[in-house]
């Protein structure tokens, strides 16, 4: 599909009543979620395991702890995985209500084949993880499974004002979410994360900061959207697929500005983009960034409240 067609269609849907529901249906019928099993496999292997590897590098364990997810999405893959890994509770906040509890039992069944990997990642015996999984399956319907897993779904909800107590969660995390947050919201969201974190807690985020239209139109690169000025980009940006076009350093700096020390900052520029950097027509707004920031399309970073990180 030509990226401009998708941009126009989603722009129209974002302005009509029921457009979000219709867009969700289109994603299930013809988009990236038409194969739920494959979608869950990607979320698990390419995303959740990456974040758990970072947690393990930092010596952080989720067993018995309370977590906060920013951006639930359509399926609570991360909250379910963390529950199977032994987390006590996961508050999950989303700006729009996408999650359908009826899809939760199917997602849980899809995760059965990943139980050995979950056990290895969290350091528990496979029998222990399978026992947790069996307990969730026995809970019944989707709402009951979420309750049994300690998943508290809040949507529509604002992750900049969670209402949670100070220092009440051990981990604040997101996956492929922060690239859809406006720059004006990112700063208070990070401040709120710092507020609710326990002194030794972590803020962990994986950000896909490449042009999402490139997933639908293979003729463009993942930095294609950086050729447009802010004024030009407003024509193609829309509420259903809002992209802030921030670069990796912007997200990391937002965490620091919120009072956190960054412990891990993983981002690697794409070699094929660096090789043709001089041929890419970047808009004036982006010329202040070095080439490695412009040619990098993802970042995973972990941060901790500064007072704890300095001790």
C-alpha positions in Angstrom: 0.0 0.0 0.0 1.3 3.5 -0.9 2.0 5.3 2.4 0.1 8.3 1.3 -3.1 6.2 0.8 -2.8 4.9 4.4 -2.1 8.3 5.7 -5.2 9.7 4.1 -7.4 6.8 5.2 -6.3 6.9 8.8 -6.6 10.7 8.8 -10.2 10.4 7.7 -10.9 7.6 10.3 -9.4 9.7 13.0 -11.9 12.4 12.4 -15.2 10.4 12.2 -17.2 8.9 15.0 -16.3 5.2 15.5 -13.1 5.6 13.4 -10.9 4.1 16.1 -13.1 1.0 16.3 -13.1 0.6 12.5 -9.4 1.1 12.3 -9.0 -1.7 14.9 -11.2 -4.0 12.8 -9.1 -3.2 9.7 -5.9 -4.1 11.6 -7.4 -7.5 12.6 -8.7 -8.1 9.1 -5.9 -6.9 6.8 -3.2 -5.3 9.0 -0.4 -6.5 11.2 -2.8 -8.3 13.6 -4.5 -10.6 11.1 -2.2 -13.4 12.4 -2.5 -13.1 16.2 -0.1 -15.9 16.8 2.7 -14.4 14.6 2.0 -11.0 16.2 2.4 -12.4 19.7 5.6 -14.3 18.7 7.2 -11.1 17.5 6.1 -9.2 20.6 7.6 -11.9 22.7 10.8 -12.7 20.9 11.8 -9.3 19.5 10.4 -7.2 22.3 9.8 -8.8 25.7 12.9 -10.9 25.8 15.0 -7.9 24.8 13.6 -5.9 27.8 14.1 -8.9 30.2 17.7 -9.2 29.0 18.2 -5.5 30.0 16.6 -6.2 33.4 18.9 -9.2 33.9 21.9 -7.1 33.0 20.9 -4.7 35.8 20.2 -7.5 38.3 16.6 -6.6 38.4 13.9 -9.2 39.2 10.2 -8.8 38.8 9.1 -11.6 41.1 6.6 -10.3 43.7 6.8 -6.7 42.5 4.3 -4.1 41.1 4.8 -2.8 37.6 3.4 0.0 35.4 3.0 -0.3 31.7 2.5 2.8 29.5 0.4 1.8 26.4 -1.4 -1.5 26.6 -2.4 -1.8 23.0 -4.7 -4.5 21.6 -3.2 -7.5 23.6 -1.6 -7.5 27.1 1.4 -9.5 26.0 3.9 -7.9 28.2 1.7 -7.9 31.4 0.9 -11.6 30.9 4.5 -12.4 30.3 5.6 -10.5 33.4 2.8 -12.3 35.4 4.1 -15.6 34.2 7.6 -14.5 35.3 6.2 -13.9 38.8 5.3 -10.2 39.0 2.6 -9.4 41.5 0.6 -6.7 39.8 0.8 -4.7 36.6 -1.1 -1.4 36.2 -1.4 -0.9 32.5 -2.5 2.5 31.1 -3.7 3.3 27.6 -5.0 6.6 26.2 -7.7 4.7 24.1 -9.5 1.5 25.0 -8.2 -1.0 22.5 -8.0 -4.2 24.6 -10.9 -6.6 24.1 -10.9 -9.1 27.1 -12.4 -11.8 24.8 -9.0 -12.0 23.0 -7.1 -12.6 26.3 -7.6 -16.4 26.5 -6.3 -16.9 23.0 -3.3 -14.8 23.7 -2.6 -16.9 26.8 -2.8 -20.1 24.8 -0.3 -18.7 22.3 2.1 -18.0 25.1 2.2 -21.7 26.2 5.0 -22.5 23.6 7.1 -19.7 25.1 6.9 -21.0 28.7 10.4 -22.5 28.6 11.9 -19.2 27.4 10.0 -17.3 30.1 11.4 -19.6 32.8 14.9 -19.2 31.5 14.6 -15.5 31.2 13.2 -15.0 34.7 15.4 -17.6 36.4 12.5 -19.8 37.7 11.9 -23.5 37.1 9.9 -24.3 34.0 7.4 -26.2 36.2 6.9 -23.1 38.3 6.1 -21.0 35.2 3.9 -23.6 33.8 2.0 -23.8 37.1 1.4 -20.0 36.9 0.2 -20.4 33.3 -2.2 -23.3 34.3 -3.6 -21.1 37.1 -4.4 -18.3 34.6 -5.9 -20.7 32.1 -8.2 -22.1 34.8 -9.4 -18.6 35.8 -11.9 -18.7 32.9 -12.8 -15.8 30.7 -10.6 -12.8 29.7 -11.6 -10.5 32.6 -11.0 -13.3 35.1 -7.6 -14.1 33.6 -6.6 -10.4 33.9 -7.6 -10.4 37.5 -5.8 -13.6 38.3 -2.7 -12.2 36.5 -2.8 -9.0 38.6 -3.3 -7.0 35.4 -5.3 -3.7 36.1 -6.3 -2.3 32.8 -7.0 1.4 32.8 -8.3 3.0 29.6 -9.0 5.7 28.6 -6.3 6.9 31.1 -3.5 9.4 31.3 -0.1 8.1 32.1 1.0 11.6 33.1 -1.3 11.6 36.1 -1.7 7.9 37.2 -3.1 8.5 40.6 -0.6 5.9 42.0 1.2 6.6 45.3 4.7 7.9 45.4 7.4 5.2 45.1 4.7 2.5 44.6 6.0 0.5 41.6 9.3 -1.2 40.8 9.2 -1.0 37.1 7.7 1.5 34.6 7.9 0.1 31.0 6.7 0.6 27.5 7.2 -0.9 24.1 6.8 0.9 20.8 4.7 3.6 22.5 6.8 6.7 23.2 7.2 7.4 19.5 3.5 8.1 19.5 3.5 10.5 22.4 3.6 14.3 21.7 6.8 16.0 22.7 4.7 18.1 25.1 3.4 15.0 26.9 6.7 13.1 27.0 8.2 15.3 29.7 5.4 15.1 32.2 5.1 11.4 31.5 8.7 10.8 32.5 8.3 13.0 35.6 5.3 10.9 36.7 7.3 7.7 36.0 10.0 9.0 38.3 7.5 9.9 41.0 5.9 6.5 41.2 9.1 4.5 41.0 10.6 2.9 44.1 14.0 4.3 45.0 15.7 1.3 43.3 13.0 1.0 40.6 13.6 1.2 36.9 12.1 3.0 33.9 12.6 0.8 30.8 11.4 1.7 27.3 11.9 0.4 23.8 11.1 3.0 21.2 10.6 2.4 17.5 11.6 5.8 16.1 11.5 4.9 12.4 8.8 5.9 9.9 5.9 3.5 10.6 4.6 4.0 7.1 7.6 2.1 5.8 6.0 -1.1 7.2 3.2 -0.7 4.7 5.1 0.8 1.8 8.4 -1.0 1.1 9.4 1.7 -1.4 10.3 4.1 1.4 12.9 3.9 4.1 12.4 4.2 7.9 13.8 7.8 7.8 11.5 8.9 4.9 9.4 11.0 7.2 12.4 13.1 8.2 12.5 14.8 4.8 9.3 16.7 5.7 9.2 20.0 7.5 7.0 20.1 10.6 4.4 22.0 8.6 4.5 19.5 5.7 4.4 16.5 8.1 1.1 17.7 9.7 -0.6 16.8 6.5 0.4 13.2 6.8 0.4 12.7 10.6 -2.8 11.6 12.2 -4.2 10.7 15.6 -4.5 7.0 14.8 -0.8 6.7 13.8 0.7 9.8 15.4 4.5 9.9 15.0 6.5 12.5 16.9 9.7 11.9 14.8 11.9 12.4 17.9 15.4 10.8 17.8 16.9 8.4 20.3 18.7 11.2 22.2 15.4 13.1 22.8 13.9 10.2 24.7 17.0 9.6 26.8 17.3 13.3 27.5 13.6 13.4 28.6 14.4 10.8 31.3 17.4 12.7 32.5 15.4 16.0 32.6 12.8 14.2 34.7 15.3 13.4 37.4 16.6 10.0 36.4 20.0 8.7 35.6 20.3 6.6 32.4 21.9 3.3 33.1 21.6 1.7 29.6 21.2 3.4 26.2 21.1 0.9 23.4 20.8 2.4 19.9 22.7 1.5 16.7 22.5 3.5 13.4 21.5 1.5 10.4 24.6 0.8 8.2 22.6 1.1 4.9 21.3 4.5 5.9 24.7 5.8 7.0 26.2 4.6 3.7 23.8 6.9 1.8 23.5 9.6 4.3 24.5 12.4 1.9 21.8 11.4 -0.5 18.9 11.7 2.1 17.1 15.1 2.0 16.6 15.7 5.7 14.4 18.7 6.6 15.9 21.7 8.3 14.4 20.8 11.6 16.6 17.7 11.8 20.0 19.0 10.7 21.0 19.7 14.3 21.2 16.0 14.9 24.4 14.0 14.1 24.2 11.4 11.4 24.1 8.5 13.8 21.0 9.9 15.5 19.2 10.5 12.2 20.1 7.0 10.9 19.0 5.2 14.0 15.4 3.9 14.1 15.1 2.3 17.5 16.4 2.8 21.1 16.0 0.8 24.3 17.0 2.6 27.5 16.8 2.0 31.2 16.9 4.7 33.9 16.6 5.0 37.6 15.7 7.8 40.0 18.9 9.8 40.3 19.1 9.6 44.1 19.2 5.8 44.0 21.5 5.6 40.9 24.1 7.7 42.7 24.3 5.6 45.8 
